[in-house]
Amino acid sequence: MEVGQMRRQWVDYIKSMFMEGFLDGQFLQLQQLQDENNPEFVFEVVSLFFDDSERILKDLSFAVDQQSIDFKKVDAHVHQFKGSSASIGAQRVKNSCVAFRNFCEEQNIDACRRCLQQVKQEYLLVKNKLETLLRLEQQIVAAGGSIPMMELN
């Protein structure tokens, strides 16, 4: 596949991620911080998000599975996950965390458990989509192209 075609595919793919609500403008702001001095910036930030998310979700699962749930601890984990999701523009994950925090406040165990599953699902969806996007970026760069700059209209 030639570079122009890969770049068009990248643009279409990222547009679909915005239209489906997976990403918001924060992701574009991250991209604008990437330049020739730091060409791996977005990849590094997204990789850190994946690592942090795996740890937070593990901690959250453990906290929610306790006989006596410490809702303050659960809420702290959800708050942290919401912040890291917001920082890379993972909008649907962030929104799921907002609902989760409301149920923590109400100390609703069943709703918290359902929200945990929802948050995990949204995370896996956005992780899969971001991995695909990053692979496409690597292919573009390997073929001698550059990553297009997107702007929100």
C-alpha positions as CSV (number, residue, x, y, z in Angstrom):
1,M,0.0,0.0,0.0
2,E,1.4,3.4,-0.9
3,V,1.9,6.2,1.7
4,G,-0.9,8.4,0.4
5,Q,-3.4,5.6,0.7
6,M,-2.2,4.7,4.2
7,R,-2.5,8.3,5.3
8,R,-6.1,8.5,4.0
9,Q,-6.8,5.2,5.8
10,W,-5.4,6.8,9.0
11,V,-7.5,9.9,8.6
12,D,-10.7,7.9,8.0
13,Y,-9.9,5.6,11.0
14,I,-9.2,8.4,13.4
15,K,-12.3,10.3,12.2
16,S,-14.4,7.2,13.0
17,M,-12.9,7.0,16.5
18,F,-14.1,10.6,17.1
19,M,-17.5,10.0,15.6
20,E,-18.0,6.9,17.7
21,G,-17.0,8.8,20.8
22,F,-13.9,6.8,21.6
23,L,-11.7,9.9,21.4
24,D,-12.1,13.6,22.1
25,G,-10.1,16.8,21.4
26,Q,-7.5,15.9,24.1
27,F,-6.1,13.2,21.8
28,L,-5.5,15.8,19.1
29,Q,-3.7,18.1,21.6
30,L,-1.4,15.2,22.4
31,Q,-0.6,14.7,18.7
32,Q,0.3,18.4,18.4
33,L,3.0,17.9,21.1
34,Q,4.7,15.3,18.9
35,D,7.4,16.7,16.5
36,E,10.7,15.6,15.0
37,N,12.4,16.1,18.3
38,N,10.0,13.7,20.0
39,P,8.5,11.5,17.2
40,E,7.4,8.7,19.6
41,F,5.5,11.0,22.0
42,V,2.0,9.8,21.3
43,F,3.1,6.2,21.3
44,E,4.9,6.6,24.6
45,V,1.9,8.4,26.3
46,V,-0.5,5.8,25.0
47,S,1.7,3.0,26.1
48,L,1.9,4.5,29.6
49,F,-1.9,4.8,29.6
50,F,-2.1,1.1,28.8
51,D,0.3,0.1,31.6
52,D,-1.4,2.4,34.1
53,S,-4.9,1.2,33.1
54,E,-4.0,-2.5,33.5
55,R,-2.7,-1.8,37.0
56,I,-5.7,0.4,38.0
57,L,-8.2,-2.2,36.6
58,K,-6.5,-4.9,38.6
59,D,-6.6,-2.8,41.7
60,L,-10.2,-1.9,41.1
61,S,-11.3,-5.5,40.5
62,F,-9.6,-6.5,43.8
63,A,-11.3,-3.6,45.7
64,V,-14.7,-4.4,44.3
65,D,-14.4,-8.1,45.0
66,Q,-13.9,-7.6,48.7
67,Q,-16.4,-8.9,51.2
68,S,-16.6,-5.4,52.7
69,I,-16.1,-2.8,50.0
70,D,-14.1,0.3,50.9
71,F,-16.0,2.7,48.6
72,K,-13.4,5.5,49.2
73,K,-10.7,3.3,47.9
74,V,-12.8,2.2,44.9
75,D,-13.6,5.8,44.2
76,A,-9.9,6.8,44.4
77,H,-9.0,4.1,41.8
78,V,-11.9,5.2,39.5
79,H,-10.9,8.9,39.9
80,Q,-7.3,8.0,38.9
81,F,-8.6,6.0,35.9
82,K,-10.9,8.9,34.9
83,G,-8.0,11.3,35.0
84,S,-5.6,9.1,33.0
85,S,-8.4,8.4,30.4
86,A,-9.2,12.1,30.1
87,S,-5.5,13.0,29.7
88,I,-5.2,11.0,26.5
89,G,-8.8,11.7,25.2
90,A,-10.3,8.3,25.8
91,Q,-13.8,9.8,26.1
92,R,-16.0,6.7,26.5
93,V,-13.7,5.3,29.3
94,K,-13.8,8.7,31.0
95,N,-17.6,8.9,30.8
96,S,-17.9,5.3,32.2
97,C,-15.8,6.4,35.1
98,V,-18.0,9.4,35.8
99,A,-21.0,7.0,36.2
100,F,-18.9,4.6,38.3
101,R,-18.0,7.4,40.7
102,N,-21.7,8.3,41.2
103,F,-22.4,4.7,42.2
104,C,-19.4,4.8,44.6
105,E,-20.9,7.8,46.2
106,E,-24.2,6.1,46.6
107,Q,-22.3,3.0,47.9
108,N,-24.3,0.8,45.4
109,I,-22.4,-2.5,45.3
110,D,-24.3,-4.0,42.4
111,A,-24.1,-0.9,40.2
112,C,-20.4,-0.6,41.0
113,R,-19.8,-4.2,39.8
114,R,-21.8,-3.5,36.6
115,C,-19.8,-0.3,36.1
116,L,-16.5,-2.1,36.6
117,Q,-17.5,-4.4,33.7
118,Q,-18.5,-1.5,31.6
119,V,-15.3,0.4,32.3
120,K,-13.3,-2.7,31.4
121,Q,-15.2,-3.2,28.2
122,E,-14.8,0.5,27.1
123,Y,-11.0,0.3,28.0
124,L,-10.6,-2.9,25.9
125,L,-12.4,-1.3,22.9
126,V,-10.3,1.9,23.0
127,K,-7.1,-0.1,23.6
128,N,-7.8,-2.2,20.5
129,K,-8.6,0.9,18.4
130,L,-5.5,2.8,19.6
131,E,-3.3,-0.2,19.0
132,T,-4.6,-0.4,15.4
133,L,-4.1,3.4,15.0
134,L,-0.5,3.2,16.3
135,R,0.3,0.2,14.0
136,L,-1.0,2.2,11.0
137,E,1.2,5.1,12.1
138,Q,4.3,2.8,12.3
139,Q,3.5,1.6,8.8
140,I,3.2,5.1,7.4
141,V,6.5,6.1,9.0
142,A,8.2,2.9,7.9
143,A,7.1,3.7,4.3
144,G,8.7,7.1,4.5
145,G,5.6,9.1,5.2
146,S,4.6,11.4,8.0
147,I,1.5,11.3,10.3
148,P,-1.2,13.7,9.1
149,M,-2.2,16.4,11.6
150,M,-5.9,16.4,12.4
151,E,-8.0,19.3,13.6
152,L,-11.4,19.3,15.2
153,N,-13.9,21.3,13.2
